[in-house]
Amino acid sequence: MKILHVNLAKGFRGGERQTLLLIEALAGCDHIQQVLVCRRDSPLRDRLAGVNGVTVVTADHQLAGHGAVGRVDVVHAHEAKAVHWAWLHWCLRRVPYVITRRVDTPVGDRPLNRWSYRHAASRVAISRVIQAQLVARGWGPVERIPSAHSDPVPDPARTRAFRESFAGRRKAGLFLVGHAGALVDRHKGQRVLLEAARRLETRCPDMAFVFLGAGADGEALQAESRDQDNVFWLGFKDNVVDYIAGFDVFAFPSRNEGLGSVLLDVMACEVPVVASRVGGIPDLVTDGETGLLVEAGDAEALAQALARLHDDNALRRELATGGRRRAEAFSPRQMAAAYLFRYERVARS
């Protein structure tokens, strides 16, 4: 079987990481060939350079690349621009296509979107909230396949060095609250976490807030927190799990979230989570069992939850264990098997 993946997004965020994980997992199947259509400047090109059986075709927009991909059995559209590319390819070649919707904002009810979704052979949502949004559009049945963790294997030496780099910076002890994500406050809610950090500076003097990632709001957020001695900005890290494994708690105050796949890596590393009760996050985090949930935008509730975990070692261990067990159901192999079943069904039909 020959599968054509399409991801025309700029940069490398959660959807691109999931595209990469799926392609890598499918590469282990002997009977599978894969093609990726992506932008010329997509980081996916370099990250897939060593993966066997994968061909990369460059296309910087929806009209490009259709003549270069050759014959394929099924097309998989991984983001919004890819959906229109897949629909156009169906018009040209009649190749069936699968759509994965990863964001929890409703798809615009426009003619091109209606045509693209209605003609898809399979529509997939990564969370219940996204599934409900698509079902409400009435463009056809919608299945659910969650995202996957990355099988994280932190390097103990790097994790230890990361924690040791904070030795002596805090007034008493060391308690690291971590956050990783694109520095875009309207999505990830970093300002909520900064406000929580202000409220906890005196209450928990040993608590340090570590932000990993880059984004459009990076400079503004750093400027706003310049007077906060308990806040540290480390930028984008390729080896992010080495840092995640060194956190005492992971804070994820998103204002909206399709699923929050980084939480799966955090939970797999046995780090307790405090996250917003929004979007697809409750699909992963059950309050009091696999993490703590707070209302989006509520800095006081976030601060209280972090202080609670700071003071309760037993609760931290309990949530960390529950999170790890929960993450076991979200492996790349399980995600790949679910998609492969649908590819084969689509190709047969």
LOTIKOL-284883 format. One record per atom (N, C-alpha, C): residue in one letter; y, z, x. Coordinates in steps of 0.02 Angstrom, whole numbers, padded with zeros to 5 digits, always signed. Layout:
N
aYZX;...
***
This chain:
349
m-00060+00000+00042;m+00000+00000+00000;m+00062+00000+00044;k+00112-00039+00023;k+00175-00042+00061;k+00231-00014+00017;i+00262+00040+00042;i+00314+00076+00005;i+00381+00064+00037;l+00430+00047-00004;l+00498+00036+00021;l+00543+00093-00003;h+00568+00133+00045;h+00615+00187+00030;h+00686+00162+00039;v+00731+00182-00005;v+00801+00162+00001;v+00844+00225-00002;n+00885+00234+00051;n+00933+00289+00053;n+00996+00262+00088;l+01048+00250+00049;l+01110+00220+00075;l+01166+00272+00083;a+01148+00336+00086;a+01198+00389+00093;a+01227+00390+00163;k+01289+00413+00168;k+01319+00425+00233;k+01298+00495+00257;g+01291+00502+00322;g+01275+00568+00350;g+01203+00589+00338;f+01192+00654+00346;f+01124+00682+00340;f+01129+00749+00307;r+01112+00751+00242;r+01113+00813+00204;r+01044+00824+00174;g+01041+00865+00122;g+00976+00885+00095;g+00934+00826+00071;g+00965+00778+00036;g+00927+00720+00011;g+00899+00678+00067;e+00936+00671+00121;e+00912+00632+00178;e+00856+00669+00214;r+00862+00735+00218;r+00809+00774+00249;r+00744+00768+00209;q+00750+00769+00142;q+00690+00761+00101;q+00661+00691+00106;t+00703+00641+00112;t+00679+00572+00124;t+00639+00570+00189;l+00665+00601+00241;l+00632+00603+00306;l+00565+00639+00301;l+00564+00697+00269;l+00502+00736+00263;l+00448+00697+00225;l+00468+00662+00173;l+00420+00623+00134;l+00391+00566+00175;i+00434+00529+00210;i+00411+00473+00250;i+00364+00498+00305;e+00382+00553+00338;e+00340+00580+00391;e+00272+00602+00363;a+00272+00633+00305;a+00209+00656+00276;a+00165+00597+00256;l+00194+00545+00228;l+00155+00486+00208;l+00130+00446+00268;a+00165+00453+00325;a+00144+00417+00385;a+00075+00438+00409;g+00051+00494+00386;g-00016+00516+00405;g-00071+00485+00365;c-00054+00444+00316;c-00104+00409+00274;c-00119+00341+00304;d-00182+00327+00319;d-00200+00265+00354;d-00184+00202+00314;h-00187+00206+00248;h-00179+00146+00207;h-00107+00134+00185;i-00060+00172+00214;i+00010+00167+00193;i+00052+00134+00247;q+00092+00084+00226;q+00145+00056+00267;q+00211+00073+00233;q+00263+00085+00273;q+00327+00105+00244;q+00385+00066+00275;v+00434+00052+00232;v+00496+00021+00253;v+00553+00066+00228;l+00603+00076+00270;l+00662+00114+00249;l+00723+00068+00252;v+00759+00065+00197;v+00824+00031+00195;v+00877+00085+00198;c+00920+00082+00249;c+00972+00132+00257;c+01034+00101+00289;r+01088+00138+00292;r+01149+00115+00323;r+01140+00107+00399;r+01183+00065+00426;r+01181+00053+00499;r+01193+00117+00538;d+01236+00162+00510;d+01253+00223+00546;d+01214+00283+00521;s+01160+00273+00484;s+01122+00328+00457;s+01082+00364+00512;p+01086+00431+00514;p+01045+00469+00562;p+00971+00460+00550;l+00951+00437+00491;l+00880+00427+00477;l+00849+00377+00526;r+00888+00329+00549;r+00861+00278+00594;r+00833+00310+00658;d+00873+00352+00689;d+00851+00385+00751;d+00795+00435+00739;r+00799+00471+00683;r+00750+00523+00670;r+00681+00494+00654;l+00679+00431+00633;l+00615+00399+00617;l+00590+00354+00673;a+00625+00355+00729;a+00608+00308+00783;a+00537+00317+00808;g+00511+00378+00808;g+00444+00389+00835;g+00390+00395+00783;v+00406+00378+00720;v+00356+00384+00666;v+00319+00318+00659;n+00253+00321+00662;n+00212+00261+00659;n+00213+00229+00589;g+00209+00163+00588;g+00202+00126+00526;g+00264+00123+00483;v+00323+00135+00513;v+00386+00134+00476;v+00432+00081+00505;t+00455+00035+00463;t+00504-00016+00483;t+00571+00001+00451;v+00625-00007+00489;v+00692+00008+00463;v+00731-00056+00454;v+00761-00064+00394;v+00803-00121+00378;v+00873-00095+00364;t+00923-00127+00393;t+00992-00105+00385;t+01025-00136+00324;a+01058-00094+00285;a+01096-00117+00227;a+01152-00067+00215;d+01214-00089+00220;d+01271-00044+00212;d+01296-00041+00140;h+01267-00081+00096;h+01287-00079+00025;h+01229-00106-00017;q+01238-00102-00083;q+01183-00118-00130;q+01163-00191-00130;l+01205-00236-00106;l+01189-00307-00107;l+01152-00330-00044;a+01147-00287+00005;a+01119-00307+00070;a+01045-00288+00077;g+01010-00325+00121;g+00943-00307+00140;g+00887-00332+00097;h+00901-00362+00040;h+00848-00382-00006;h+00803-00436+00022;g+00831-00480+00063;g+00790-00533+00091;g+00752-00514+00153;a+00765-00455+00181;a+00736-00436+00245;a+00676-00389+00239;v+00661-00366+00179;v+00610-00314+00173;v+00540-00342+00164;g+00533-00406+00147;g+00467-00434+00137;g+00435-00410+00073;r+00370-00422+00066;r+00335-00403+00006;r+00317-00329+00009;v+00331-00292-00045;v+00314-00221-00050;v+00283-00209-00119;d+00249-00153-00124;d+00215-00136-00188;d+00258-00094-00233;v+00300-00052-00204;v+00342-00008-00244;v+00404+00011-00205;v+00460+00020-00240;v+00523+00041-00209;v+00539+00112-00232;h+00562+00153-00187;h+00582+00222-00204;h+00655+00231-00188;a+00696+00243-00239;a+00768+00254-00231;a+00781+00329-00225;h+00812+00349-00169;h+00820+00420-00154;h+00889+00448-00170;e+00937+00407-00187;e+01004+00432-00205;e+01039+00379-00247;a+01101+00393-00268;a+01134+00353-00320;a+01143+00279-00302;k+01167+00265-00243;k+01176+00195-00223;k+01109+00159-00218;a+01058+00196-00197;a+00991+00167-00191;a+00963+00148-00260;v+00983+00184-00312;v+00960+00168-00380;v+00982+00097-00399;h+01044+00081-00386;h+01069+00014-00402;h+01038-00039-00358;w+01025-00021-00294;w+00991-00068-00249;w+00921-00083-00277;a+00885-00032-00298;a+00817-00041-00324;a+00816-00082-00388;w+00865-00070-00432;w+00869-00110-00493;w+00882-00184-00478;l+00928-00197-00431;l+00943-00266-00412;l+00881-00298-00381;h+00844-00261-00340;h+00784-00288-00309;h+00732-00304-00363;w+00728-00263-00415;w+00683-00277-00471;w+00704-00342-00506;c+00769-00351-00514;c+00794-00413-00545;c+00775-00474-00504;l+00778-00467-00437;l+00764-00524-00393;l+00690-00535-00382;r+00651-00480-00374;r+00581-00485-00353;r+00531-00456-00403;r+00556-00422-00454;r+00512-00388-00502;r+00466-00337-00469;v+00492-00301-00418;v+00453-00248-00387;v+00468-00182-00424;p+00418-00147-00449;p+00430-00085-00485;p+00461-00032-00440;y+00501+00012-00470;y+00536+00062-00429;y+00534+00131-00461;v+00537+00181-00416;v+00539+00252-00433;v+00607+00279-00415;i+00636+00319-00459;i+00701+00351-00446;i+00691+00426-00438;t+00720+00455-00385;t+00723+00527-00379;t+00796+00549-00386;r+00809+00593-00433;r+00875+00621-00444;r+00877+00690-00414;r+00926+00703-00367;r+00926+00765-00329;r+00987+00809-00342;v+01037+00786-00379;v+01098+00826-00390;v+01103+00845-00463;d+01134+00903-00476;d+01134+00931-00543;d+01199+00915-00582;t+01228+00857-00568;t+01283+00832-00609;t+01255+00774-00651;p+01270+00772-00716;p+01241+00719-00759;p+01258+00649-00733;v+01210+00604-00738;v+01221+00534-00720;v+01271+00504-00770;g+01321+00469-00745;g+01370+00439-00788;g+01338+00389-00837;d+01358+00393-00900;d+01330+00349-00951;d+01366+00282-00950;r+01353+00243-00898;r+01383+00177-00889;r+01329+00123-00894;p+01347+00062-00910;p+01296+00010-00919;p+01250+00002-00859;l+01276+00000-00798;l+01234-00010-00739;l+01184+00047-00731;n+01207+00109-00743;n+01161+00166-00739;n+01108+00162-00794;r+01128+00144-00854;r+01079+00139-00908;r+01026+00087-00892;w+01047+00028-00869;w+00998-00024-00851;w+00952-00001-00795;s+00983+00031-00743;s+00944+00051-00685;s+00891+00102-00703;y+00909+00152-00742;y+00861+00204-00760;y+00810+00180-00811;r+00830+00141-00859;r+00783+00118-00910;r+00730+00072-00882;h+00747+00033-00831;h+00698-00014-00803;h+00655+00017-00748;a+00670+00080-00729;a+00629+00113-00678;a+00558+00124-00704;a+00509+00115-00660;a+00440+00128-00679;a+00426+00203-00684;s+00466+00243-00647;s+00457+00316-00648;s+00523+00349-00629;r+00542+00400-00667;r+00602+00439-00654;r+00581+00510-00635;v+00607+00535-00579;v+00586+00600-00554;v+00647+00644-00543;a+00643+00706-00564;a+00695+00757-00552;a+00666+00810-00506;i+00707+00840-00464;i+00682+00891-00417;i+00684+00961-00446;s+00717+00969-00503;s+00721+01036-00534;s+00724+01030-00609;r+00714+01086-00643;r+00712+01085-00716;r+00780+01066-00746;v+00834+01090-00716;v+00900+01075-00744;v+00915+01001-00739;i+00896+00968-00684;i+00907+00897-00677;i+00862+00858-00725;q+00801+00881-00732;q+00754+00850-00779;q+00783+00852-00850;a+00810+00909-00870;a+00838+00915-00937;a+00898+00868-00946;q+00939+00861-00895;q+00997+00816-00899;q+00974+00744-00910;l+00924+00722-00872;l+00900+00653-00878;l+00865+00642-00945;v+00826+00690-00967;v+00793+00683-01032;v+00845+00675-01087;a+00900+00712-01082;a+00952+00709-01133;a+00984+00640-01136;r+00983+00603-01082;r+01011+00535-01083;r+00968+00487-01124;g+00904+00502-01130;g+00860+00459-01170;g+00843+00393-01138;w+00841+00392-01071;w+00827+00330-01036;w+00754+00323-01015;g+00712+00367-01040;g+00641+00363-01025;g+00614+00430-01003;p+00547+00437-01000;p+00516+00500-00979;p+00537+00520-00908;v+00541+00585-00895;v+00562+00611-00830;v+00511+00661-00806;e+00484+00650-00746;e+00437+00696-00715;e+00475+00741-00666;r+00442+00792-00643;r+00474+00839-00596;r+00431+00846-00533;i+00461+00833-00476;i+00430+00845-00411;i+00481+00882-00368;p+00470+00946-00353;p+00518+00983-00313;p+00523+00958-00242;s+00577+00977-00209;s+00584+00963-00138;s+00534+01007-00099;a+00533+00996-00033;a+00485+01032+00010;a+00521+01067+00067;h+00489+01119+00094;h+00513+01148+00156;h+00492+01102+00214;s+00517+01117+00273;s+00505+01072+00330;s+00449+01097+00376;d+00405+01140+00349;d+00355+01171+00392;d+00388+01204+00453;p+00437+01248+00442;p+00476+01273+00498;p+00435+01315+00546;v+00446+01302+00611;v+00414+01342+00663;v+00469+01362+00713;p+00501+01419+00700;p+00556+01440+00745;p+00531+01454+00815;d+00575+01443+00863;d+00561+01460+00933;d+00581+01533+00944;p+00533+01578+00956;p+00551+01649+00962;p+00602+01663+01016;a+00599+01626+01071;a+00646+01638+01126;a+00717+01620+01105;r+00724+01564+01070;r+00791+01543+01047;r+00818+01591+00994;t+00773+01613+00949;t+00794+01661+00898;t+00817+01726+00929;r+00779+01750+00978;r+00797+01812+01013;r+00864+01804+01049;a+00874+01746+01082;a+00937+01735+01118;a+00996+01732+01069;f+00985+01703+01011;f+01037+01701+00960;f+01058+01771+00939;r+01011+01814+00925;r+01028+01882+00904;r+01060+01921+00962;e+01035+01911+01022;e+01063+01947+01079;e+01135+01927+01093;s+01153+01865+01073;s+01222+01843+01084;s+01272+01883+01043;f+01248+01919+00992;f+01292+01960+00951;f+01292+02033+00973;a+01253+02050+01023;a+01249+02120+01045;a+01318+02143+01070;g+01339+02200+01044;g+01403+02228+01066;g+01463+02202+01027;r+01454+02152+00983;r+01511+02125+00946;r+01529+02168+00886;r+01479+02202+00859;r+01490+02242+00799;r+01501+02316+00817;k+01531+02352+00771;k+01549+02421+00783;k+01488+02467+00786;a+01436+02449+00749;a+01376+02492+00747;a+01316+02449+00729;g+01268+02445+00774;g+01207+02407+00758;g+01220+02332+00750;l+01175+02301+00714;l+01181+02229+00703;l+01143+02209+00640;f+01178+02179+00593;f+01148+02155+00531;f+01178+02087+00517;l+01138+02034+00525;l+01164+01966+00520;l+01152+01936+00451;v+01207+01917+00418;v+01204+01880+00355;v+01218+01807+00372;g+01171+01764+00358;g+01178+01694+00377;g+01190+01648+00318;h+01220+01592+00333;h+01230+01539+00284;h+01224+01473+00321;a+01190+01424+00291;a+01184+01357+00320;a+01195+01306+00265;g+01238+01258+00278;g+01251+01206+00228;g+01314+01168+00246;a+01324+01112+00212;a+01385+01073+00223;a+01446+01115+00205;l+01496+01114+00247;l+01556+01154+00236;l+01601+01119+00185;v+01579+01121+00123;v+01615+01091+00067;v+01616+01145+00012;d+01672+01180+00006;d+01674+01239-00037;d+01661+01224-00110;r+01685+01167-00136;r+01674+01153-00207;r+01600+01146-00225;h+01559+01136-00175;h+01487+01131-00185;h+01451+01195-00162;k+01462+01214-00099;k+01423+01268-00068;k+01455+01337-00076;g+01519+01341-00095;g+01549+01405-00110;g+01561+01451-00051;q+01579+01423+00007;q+01588+01466+00065;q+01646+01517+00056;r+01696+01499+00016;r+01752+01546+00006;r+01729+01609-00031;v+01679+01603-00073;v+01651+01661-00107;v+01620+01708-00055;l+01584+01680-00007;l+01552+01721+00045;l+01604+01752+00091;l+01658+01715+00105;l+01712+01743+00146;l+01744+01803+00112;e+01755+01798+00047;e+01784+01854+00010;e+01736+01914+00010;a+01671+01900+00002;a+01622+01954+00005;a+01624+01988+00074;a+01633+01947+00127;a+01637+01975+00195;a+01697+02021+00202;r+01753+02003+00171;r+01813+02046+00174;r+01799+02114+00141;r+01764+02111+00085;r+01751+02173+00048;r+01701+02218+00083;l+01661+02189+00128;l+01609+02228+00162;l+01627+02248+00233;e+01685+02227+00257;e+01701+02240+00328;e+01704+02314+00343;t+01730+02355+00297;t+01732+02427+00307;t+01668+02460+00282;r+01643+02436+00225;r+01582+02466+00195;r+01522+02458+00241;c+01515+02401+00274;c+01457+02387+00318;c+01483+02361+00385;p+01507+02405+00429;p+01539+02382+00491;p+01492+02347+00540;d+01426+02354+00530;d+01378+02320+00573;d+01359+02251+00549;m+01388+02230+00493;m+01369+02166+00462;m+01411+02109+00490;a+01378+02057+00514;a+01411+01997+00539;a+01391+01937+00495;f+01439+01894+00480;f+01427+01836+00437;f+01429+01773+00480;v+01373+01738+00482;v+01365+01680+00527;v+01358+01617+00485;f+01403+01569+00496;f+01403+01506+00459;f+01378+01450+00504;l+01327+01414+00481;l+01301+01355+00515;l+01317+01294+00473;g+01339+01240+00506;g+01352+01179+00469;g+01421+01150+00485;a+01433+01090+00461;a+01497+01056+00469;a+01514+01022+00404;g+01577+01004+00396;g+01596+00970+00334;g+01671+00965+00327;a+01693+00936+00271;a+01763+00919+00260;a+01808+00981+00259;d+01781+01038+00238;d+01822+01099+00233;d+01817+01143+00295;g+01783+01120+00347;g+01770+01162+00405;g+01833+01192+00436;e+01883+01151+00451;e+01943+01175+00484;e+01981+01224+00439;a+01986+01207+00375;a+02023+01250+00329;a+01989+01318+00322;l+01923+01318+00315;l+01887+01381+00307;l+01893+01425+00370;q+01890+01394+00428;q+01896+01433+00489;q+01966+01462+00496;a+02017+01423+00476;a+02086+01448+00479;a+02095+01506+00431;e+02067+01502+00371;e+02074+01555+00321;e+02040+01619+00342;s+01989+01614+00384;s+01951+01674+00404;s+01969+01698+00474;r+02023+01673+00501;r+02040+01688+00571;r+02051+01763+00582;d+02073+01798+00531;d+02085+01870+00538;d+02024+01913+00522;q+01967+01881+00508;q+01906+01918+00491;q+01862+01925+00552;d+01859+01986+00579;d+01820+01997+00641;d+01745+01994+00630;n+01723+01995+00567;n+01651+01994+00553;n+01625+01925+00534;v+01665+01873+00545;v+01646+01804+00527;v+01641+01761+00589;f+01586+01722+00594;f+01575+01679+00652;f+01553+01609+00629;w+01582+01558+00660;w+01567+01489+00643;w+01532+01456+00702;l+01471+01433+00692;l+01431+01405+00748;l+01423+01330+00744;g+01447+01298+00690;g+01442+01226+00686;g+01373+01201+00665;f+01364+01136+00669;f+01300+01105+00650;f+01248+01115+00705;k+01187+01132+00684;k+01132+01144+00732;k+01071+01103+00711;d+01044+01064+00757;d+00983+01027+00743;d+00924+01074+00734;n+00922+01127+00775;n+00867+01175+00773;n+00885+01234+00728;v+00904+01218+00666;v+00933+01269+00622;v+00883+01326+00608;v+00818+01311+00607;v+00770+01364+00589;v+00767+01418+00643;d+00784+01402+00706;d+00786+01453+00758;d+00839+01505+00742;y+00893+01484+00709;y+00946+01530+00689;y+00928+01566+00624;i+00901+01528+00576;i+00881+01558+00512;i+00834+01616+00522;a+00785+01607+00568;a+00736+01659+00580;a+00767+01723+00609;g+00828+01718+00635;g+00862+01776+00663;g+00907+01812+00614;f+00913+01787+00553;f+00955+01820+00503;f+00918+01878+00471;d+00955+01930+00453;d+00927+01984+00414;d+00926+01967+00339;v+00976+01929+00318;v+00982+01905+00249;v+01015+01837+00250;f+00996+01795+00203;f+01026+01729+00197;f+01066+01727+00132;a+01130+01709+00136;a+01174+01705+00077;a+01187+01632+00058;f+01179+01617-00005;f+01185+01547-00028;f+01226+01547-00094;p+01293+01551-00088;p+01336+01559-00147;p+01358+01493-00179;s+01313+01445-00184;s+01331+01379-00209;s+01363+01382-00278;r+01410+01337-00290;r+01441+01331-00355;r+01401+01283-00400;n+01366+01236-00370;n+01318+01192-00404;n+01266+01172-00353;e+01205+01160-00376;e+01150+01145-00329;e+01092+01113-00367;g+01070+01054-00343;g+01013+01022-00374;g+00950+01065-00369;l+00937+01091-00310;l+00880+01136-00300;l+00896+01187-00245;g+00925+01163-00189;g+00939+01207-00132;g+00879+01210-00085;s+00858+01152-00059;s+00797+01148-00020;s+00799+01190+00044;v+00859+01203+00070;v+00863+01245+00130;v+00834+01315+00116;l+00838+01336+00053;l+00809+01401+00035;l+00734+01404+00048;l+00700+01347+00043;l+00628+01345+00055;l+00613+01359+00129;d+00654+01332+00174;d+00645+01347+00245;d+00660+01421+00258;v+00712+01447+00226;v+00730+01518+00235;v+00672+01562+00212;m+00646+01547+00152;m+00592+01588+00124;m+00529+01581+00166;a+00515+01521+00192;a+00457+01511+00235;a+00463+01550+00300;c+00524+01564+00321;c+00536+01604+00381;c+00538+01679+00366;e+00523+01698+00304;e+00521+01768+00282;e+00588+01802+00291;v+00641+01768+00270;v+00707+01797+00269;v+00728+01806+00196;p+00747+01866+00175;p+00767+01876+00105;p+00830+01838+00087;v+00835+01818+00024;v+00888+01774+00000;v+00930+01807-00053;v+00996+01797-00049;v+01042+01811-00104;v+01075+01745-00121;a+01068+01722-00183;a+01092+01655-00202;a+01124+01656-00271;s+01160+01603-00286;s+01191+01595-00352;s+01140+01577-00404;r+01150+01603-00464;r+01108+01584-00521;r+01138+01521-00552;v+01124+01464-00520;v+01155+01402-00540;v+01108+01344-00524;g+01112+01290-00563;g+01075+01229-00549;g+01000+01242-00545;g+00969+01214-00492;g+00897+01221-00484;g+00876+01281-00443;i+00924+01322-00420;i+00906+01380-00378;i+00857+01427-00412;p+00865+01442-00477;p+00816+01486-00509;p+00745+01458-00512;d+00736+01393-00499;d+00668+01366-00492;d+00633+01395-00432;l+00672+01415-00382;l+00644+01442-00320;l+00649+01517-00315;v+00706+01544-00336;v+00721+01614-00327;v+00715+01651-00394;t+00666+01695-00398;t+00658+01739-00456;t+00690+01806-00438;d+00740+01826-00477;d+00778+01886-00461;d+00733+01947-00456;g+00738+01981-00399;g+00699+02042-00388;g+00629+02031-00363;e+00607+01967-00359;e+00539+01952-00335;e+00539+01910-00272;t+00577+01855-00273;t+00580+01812-00214;t+00651+01808-00185;g+00695+01850-00211;g+00764+01852-00189;g+00807+01887-00240;l+00872+01887-00229;l+00920+01915-00277;l+00966+01859-00301;l+00981+01858-00365;l+01026+01808-00394;l+01090+01841-00419;v+01146+01808-00408;v+01211+01831-00432;v+01246+01772-00466;e+01296+01787-00506;e+01332+01733-00540;e+01374+01694-00490;a+01377+01629-00499;a+01416+01586-00454;a+01490+01605-00457;g+01521+01608-00399;g+01592+01623-00394;g+01610+01697-00396;d+01561+01741-00403;d+01574+01813-00409;d+01565+01847-00341;a+01621+01853-00304;a+01618+01881-00237;a+01599+01955-00237;e+01619+01992-00288;e+01602+02063-00291;e+01527+02072-00302;a+01498+02032-00347;a+01425+02037-00358;a+01387+02017-00295;l+01412+01966-00260;l+01379+01946-00197;l+01384+02002-00146;a+01442+02033-00140;a+01451+02088-00092;a+01404+02146-00109;q+01398+02162-00173;q+01354+02217-00193;q+01281+02202-00177;a+01260+02140-00189;a+01191+02122-00174;a+01177+02125-00099;l+01224+02103-00058;l+01215+02105+00014;l+01214+02178+00038;a+01258+02220+00010;a+01258+02290+00029;a+01192+02324+00008;r+01166+02305-00049;r+01103+02333-00072;r+01046+02318-00023;l+01043+02255+00000;l+00991+02237+00048;l+01003+02269+00116;h+01066+02276+00134;h+01084+02309+00197;h+01056+02380+00198;d+01059+02414+00140;d+01039+02485+00137;d+00966+02496+00121;d+00930+02444+00100;d+00861+02453+00075;d+00812+02409+00115;n+00785+02437+00168;n+00738+02400+00210;n+00676+02380+00171;a+00651+02424+00128;a+00590+02409+00090;a+00601+02351+00043;l+00658+02347+00011;l+00673+02291-00034;l+00678+02226+00005;r+00708+02228+00064;r+00712+02168+00106;r+00642+02143+00122;r+00598+02188+00143;r+00530+02167+00160;r+00493+02139+00098;e+00503+02171+00041;e+00470+02148-00020;e+00493+02078-00040;l+00559+02066-00037;l+00585+02000-00055;l+00565+01947-00004;a+00563+01966+00059;a+00543+01919+00112;a+00470+01898+00102;t+00427+01944+00085;t+00356+01928+00073;t+00349+01886+00011;g+00384+01903-00042;g+00381+01863-00103;g+00408+01793-00093;g+00461+01787-00054;g+00488+01721-00040;g+00441+01677+00000;r+00408+01707+00051;r+00360+01668+00090;r+00303+01643+00047;r+00277+01685+00004;r+00223+01663-00041;r+00246+01608-00088;r+00307+01614-00112;r+00334+01562-00156;r+00341+01496-00119;a+00363+01498-00057;a+00375+01437-00019;a+00310+01400-00004;e+00254+01435-00003;e+00190+01403+00013;e+00173+01347-00036;a+00201+01348-00096;a+00186+01297-00146;a+00230+01235-00138;f+00272+01233-00087;f+00321+01179-00079;f+00315+01145-00011;s+00255+01127+00009;s+00246+01095+00074;s+00260+01021+00071;p+00277+00989+00127;p+00285+00916+00128;p+00222+00879+00106;r+00164+00906+00123;r+00101+00873+00104;r+00092+00872+00028;q+00111+00927-00005;q+00105+00929-00077;q+00156+00881-00110;m+00216+00879-00083;m+00265+00832-00109;m+00243+00760-00100;a+00216+00744-00041;a+00193+00676-00027;a+00135+00656-00073;a+00089+00703-00085;a+00033+00688-00129;a+00057+00674-00200;a+00106+00711-00223;a+00132+00700-00291;a+00165+00632-00297;y+00203+00612-00246;y+00235+00546-00248;y+00184+00490-00240;l+00135+00500-00196;l+00084+00448-00185;l+00046+00435-00250;f+00031+00487-00287;f-00003+00478-00352;f+00039+00433-00397;r+00104+00444-00398;r+00148+00403-00441;r+00156+00332-00414;y+00160+00325-00349;y+00164+00257-00320;y+00103+00216-00341;e+00044+00246-00334;e-00018+00210-00350;e-00022+00193-00424;r+00000+00240-00465;r+00001+00227-00538;r+00049+00171-00555;v+00108+00172-00524;v+00158+00120-00536;v+00133+00052-00513;a+00103+00050-00453;a+00079-00013-00426;a+00023-00042-00470;r-00021+00001-00495;r-00075-00024-00539;r-00048-00053-00604;s+00004-00021-00630;s+00030-00042-00695;s+00072-00106-00690;
***
